């Protein structure tokens, strides 16, 4: 035991080696700490601002909740009571129609870009146009649909609103579908082709199935994206203080435009309904985002 310690100990009279100086200069460490502190403060500031807005929305929105909120249509100017049932129903109808239009177009276009087009010139043009639509202001899309549908039809309609929402949702689905299908390993496609399956069968049975969780996530995120759009509906569906026609012709009540109009009104009852509608839209979008990121995540892992 003593011999082992003797061997391990340094020889007498030797000077222990000095610690190596740090390769990181003091100025760099100071800059790193300063940047970390600045990022932390910016994050806290953003969280405080967003938290205060959310808290105000919850406090004011809860005040507007009532038994008639989800059962009665919006009241007239200066009237008391009423609800937002017609606006909720109008938003649901236009959003569902819009996502039903956008989903097959977006999935098919994303599939072409990921499987057939890849590096072709047509695929590059489609990606370029898709990026433009992703960043285009929604009010421009509303003006486009107004010129395309509202003016020739001579009236506002829920169909025009649904088409505007579909145009907004389509590029989101296209981008998500292409990205998710590109993540599928090529060996899966090769295995399907080795069994003699044509490309269309490989895409339906292998690629779509492997990327299904990501594609569904993109569709849900696109749904959340269009659920609160106001600008395009101002030029297409406008609004209505009563129940809309079954054929969706004429002004169709919807939550975003109702919130915009009621919030700017001088009537306290309308302002309270606007707070309640804003809270309802916020909770709906939050729920869709949670479903897209949490509920579907285990499926993606499998």
N, C-alpha and C positions, 0 to 999 in steps of 0.2 A: 504493500500500500504506500509506504514512504518512498519506495523507489519510483513508483509511478508518479507521485507528486513531484519528486525531484526532477524527473524527466520532463514533466509538463511545465515546470517553473522556468522562467527565463534565466539565463546565466547572470551571475553577479557582476555588477558594474556596467551592465548594458542600459542604455537609455530607451525607454518605451517609445515606439513610433508616435509622432505627433498626428493629431487628427487631420484628415485631409480637408482642405478648405472647400466650402460649398461652391459648386460650379454656378449656382444661381446668384447673380449679383443682388446686392441689397436693393437697388433701384427697381429691379424686376419684381422682387418680393413685395415691395411697397406698392407698385402698380397693380399687382395681382390682388392684394388685399383691398386696395381702393376700388377696383372694378367689382369685386365680390360684394363690398358694402353698397356700392351704387346699384347693382342688380337687385340686391335684397331690398333696399329701400324702394326701388321702382316697383318691385313685386308687391310689397306691402301697400304702397300707395294705390296701385291698381285694384288690389283686393278690397281696400277700404272704400274706394269709390264704387266699385261694383256691388259690394255688400250694402252700402247705404242706399243705392238705387233699388236693389232687391228688397231691402227692408221697407222702404217707402211704398213700393209696389204691393207688398204683402199687407201692410197696415191699411192702406187706402182701399185695396181691392177687397179685403175681408169686410170692410164697412158696406160695400155694395152688394154683398151676397144676401139673397132673400129667397123665400119659397117660390116667388114668381119669376125669378131670373131665368130659369131654364124652361118655363112653360108658356110665357106670354111674349108677344112680339114687342118691338121697340115702341115706346110711347111717342106721341106727337110733341111739338114744341110747347114747353111750359107745362106739360102734363105730369102728374105724379104716378108713381108705380111703374108698371110695365116690366119687361124683361128683354132678353136678347136671343130668344129661342129662334126667331126667323134668321138672325144673323149667323148663329151657330149652324143651323141646317144648311144655309146657303154656302157657307165656307166648306162644310163637309162635302156637299155635292160637287162643288167646283174642284176641290182638292182631289177627291177620289177620281173624278173624270180626268183631270190633268195627269195624275200619276198613272192611270190606266193607259193613257195615250203615250206618255213618255217612256214607260218601262219597256215595252217590246222594241220600240225604236232604239232606245239607248243600249239595251242588251245586244241587239243584233249588230248595231254599229260597233260597239266595243268588241264583239266577237270577230267581226271582219278585221278590225285593226290588229287584234292579237293573233289571229290564226291565218288569215288569208292575205291581208294587205302587207303587214309588217313594214318593210322598207320601200314599198312602192310609192310612186309620186302621188297617186290618188290618196293613199293613206296619209301622206304628209300634208296634203291639202285639207283633208278631213280633220286631222289633229289641229292644224292651224285655225280652222274655223271654229272648232270646238273650244279652243283656248280663248278665242274672241268672245264666244257666247258665255263662257264662264266668268269673264271679267266685264261683260257689258252691263251698264246700268239697267235695272229692271224697268225704269220709266221709258227707256227707248224701246224695249220689247213691247210695253203697253201701247206706245204710239204706233209701232209696226202693226200690231194686231188691230188697233183702231182703224188704220188705213185699209187693212186687208179684209176685215170682217164687219166692223161696226158701221162704217160709212156705207158700204154697199147694201147692208141689211136695213139701214135706216133706223136702227135702234140698238141700245145696249142689250147685252144678253149674257146669260151664264155660260153659254157655249164659247163666246169670245174670251171670257175670263178663264175658262178651263184651258183653252188653247194657249193663252199667254203663260199660264202656270206650267203647262207642259213644255213650252220652249225653255223656260228657266230650269226645269228639272232634268231635261234630256242631257245636257252636257255633263252634269254631275254623274249620272248613271253611266254614260259612255266612258268617262275617265276611270271610274271605279271598276267597271267591268273589264276594261283593257288591262289595268294594273293587276287585278286579281288573277286574270287568266294567264298573264305573263309569269306569275309566280308559280304556276303549276309546273312541276318538273317535266322536262321533255321525255324522260324515260317512260312516263305513263302514256304519253301519246305513242311512243315507239312500241310499247307493249300491245296497245290496241291495234296498231297497224300490223304488227307481227301476226295477230290472230286473223288477219284478212278483213278487218272492218274498214269501211270507207271513211274518209275524213269527217263527213257529217255525223256518222254514228259515233266516232271517237269523241267529237265535240259534245254531243248530247249525253253520252253515257259516261265519259271519263272527265273531260275538261270542265264542263258545267258542274258536274257533281262535286269535283274537287274544289272548285271556286265558288260554290253556292253560298257559303256563309258570307264571303266578302261581297258578292253581288247583292245579296239581300241587305247587307249593311249599307251599301251605297244607295239602294232604293229607299230605305228608311231615312237616311240622311237627306236625300233629295226631297222626301216628303216633309221633313222638318224644315227644309230650306224654303219651301213654297207656302208653308202653313201661315206665315205671318207677313206675306208680301202685300203691300198696300198700293204702291205706285202703279203697277200694271192693271190692277182692278179699277182704279179711278178712271181709266180710259176705256175699259171694256165692259165690266159688270155694273159699275157705279154703285148704287145702293138703293134700298127700298125700306120704308118703315112698316111695311106689311108683308104678308106671306107672298112669295113669288109664284108665278105661273108654273104649271107642271111642265110646260115646254121650254122653260128657262128663258123665254123671250121677255124683253123689257128689263128694267133694273132688277138686280138680284141682291138681296141683303147679304152682307158678309161682315165678319168680325173686324178685319183690318180697317176697312173704310169706315165702318161704324165707329170704331175707336177714334179715328182721325177726326171725323165730323163732330162727334159728341164731345171730345176733349176741347175743341175750339169754341164750343157753344157757350152762351152765358147762363144756361140753365143748370142749376146744381144737380138735378136729378139725372140729366144727360151726362154730366161730368162723372157722377158716381157710377153710372153704368159703364162708362169708358174705362174707369179703373178696374171694375170687375171683369170686363172683357179682356183687358190687358193681362190681368192675373191668370185668366183661363188660358189664353194663348201661351203665356210663359210656361205654365205647368204642362201643357200639352207638348210643347217643343222639348222641354226638359225630359219628359217621359219617353219621347221618341229617341232622344239622344242616349238615354240610359239603356233602352232596349237594344239600340244598335251597338253599344260598346260593351255592355255587361252580359245581357242574356245570350247574345249570339257568339260571344267570345269562347265559351266552352266548345261549341260546335266547330269553330275554327281550329281549336287545339286538337280535336279528334281527327 
